[in-house]
Amino acid sequence: MSMIKSMVLGSFLMMGLSFCVSAEVPAAPPAGLKDLGADATVELGSSADDRWNVDIGFLLKDGERTGQYKDQFVIHTKNDEPWVIVTLKSPADIKTIYIQNRTSEPQDRAKGLIVSVSNDKKTWKEIWKAADVQAEWTIDLKTPEKALYIKFELPRSAASFLHLNNIRIYGN
């Protein structure tokens, strides 16, 4: 089981449009941990449209985004396979995961977001599930999980698109 620390982020209404005020992505790993995503790769279950995923390389790191939705999200799946798998360079002990939802509406597409880990990409262990929709989540695992693959997915019953803006994976 994990302890979840959620940052409270406000949203406001301006000229009839809803905007989400988002905090910065963590600038550095928590003390004593490494950024495991720095050399990782990303795989989508399905891509809704390549023009919506042009900045996928920045899901795990900072950089200048160029895509049409660069300020909102960097991945956009189809609703038939709403998942993304991060493959680490080598198996590691995962301790903390930071997830930033898309920064604009509809953020509720991340309802029920699940994080699972695996070492063989066949057998998955669920380590966390979002209790509610938020702008971002920080997952601190009481006991580190050894894994090569980390999967972020929506429940099969959701039949929704998955949009995420940033993920950071920390551990040793």
N, C-alpha and C positions, 0 to 999 in steps of 0.2 A: 504494500500500500504506500502511497506517496502523500507527502504534505504539500499542499498547493498554496502558494502565496500569489495572490492576484493583485496586480496594480489596479487601483481604481482610476479609471480614465473617464473623463466627462465627454459628453456630446452636447452639441448645442444646435439650435435651429436658426438658420440664417436665410432670409429671403425665401422661405418655404422649402429649403433643401436641408437635409440632415448631413452633418459633417461629424467625424469622430476626431477628437483631439488625441493624438497618439504620442506616447513617450518615445524617446530615442532607444534604438537597439543597444543592448549593453556594449560599452566601448571595450571592455576587457573581460576575460574569464574571471569567475569568482576566485578568490585566493586559493592557491594550491591546485587549481585545475587547469587543464589545457583546452584549447578550442579544437575539438575533435572534427569539426566540420570543415576546417580549413583545406584539407586535401580530399574531402569526400566527393562522391558523385551523386547525382539526383536522377531518379527514374520516375516518370509519371505513369499512372495506370492507363490513361488516355489523355490526349491533348484535344481540348475543345477547338482550338484554332491556333496555329503556329504564331500568328501575330500577337496573341495574348500571352505567349510564353517566351517571347524574345529575350527577356531578362532573367530566365531561369537560373543562369549562372550566379546570380546575386542572391539566391534564396539563402545561402549559407554564409555569405560574406558581403562586405561593403564594396561599393564601386559605383561608377556612373551608369545609371540605367537609361535606356533610350526608348523603350517600348511605349506604346500608346497609353498604357495604364501603369506606367512606372511609379507613380505615387500612390497606387492603390493595392496592387498585388503583382507577384511575379510568377505564380502558377495558376492555371485555370484548367481543371480537368473537365472531361465530359461527365454527365451524371450517371453513366453506366459503370464507370470504374473510378470513383472518387478517392484516389489514394496517391501518395507519393512515398517512394522508398529512398532513404539516404543510405548509401553504402560507404562505410568508413574505410580508410586506407588499410587498417588492420583491426582485429577485434580489440575492444577497449572496455574499461569499466566506466559506464555512463552514470553520472551523478546528478547533473542538472540539465534540464532542457527548457529553453525559452522559445515560445511560439508567438508570433505576431500575426493576428488575423488580418484579413484585408482591411485597409484603412478607411474604406467608404462602405456605404450600404450596398448590398444586403449582407451584413456581417452574420446574420442568422444562418447562413448556409454552412457555417462551421458547427452547427448544433450537434452535440453528441460526438465531437471529435475524439478519436481513439489513438493512443500511441502504443505500439507494440514493438518488441525486439525479437531478433532471431540471429542464429549463427549459420543457418543453412538455407534461409529464404523459403523454407517449407513449413517449419514448425514455428509458430509465433506465440509469444507470451505477452498478453496485454498488461501494461504497467501503469496506465493512466487513462481516464476518460473524463472529458469535460462535463462538469455538473451543469454549466450554463454557458451561454454565449457571452464572450468578452472580447475586448480589443486585443488583449494579450494574456498569456499565461506563463508562469514560471513554475516548473515542476522540479521539486527537490526530492530526490529519492532517498529514503532512510538508508537503504542498502543499495550500493551501486549494482547495476545490471551489466554483466559482461555480454557484449554483442558486436556483431559486424554490421548488421542491418537494423535500421530504425524505420518503422512504417507509421505514417500519419494517414488516417483514413476516416471516412464517415461510415456510420452503421449501414449495413446493406439495405435496411428499410428506409433510409433517408432519401435515396434516389435524387440527390442534389449535386450541384457542382461544388468542387472544393477549390477555394481561393485562399492562398496564404501569402503573406508579404515577406516574412523573415522567420528563420529557424536558426537557433544556435544550440549546439550540443557540446556539453562540457564534461570532462572526466579525466581519466588517466589510462 
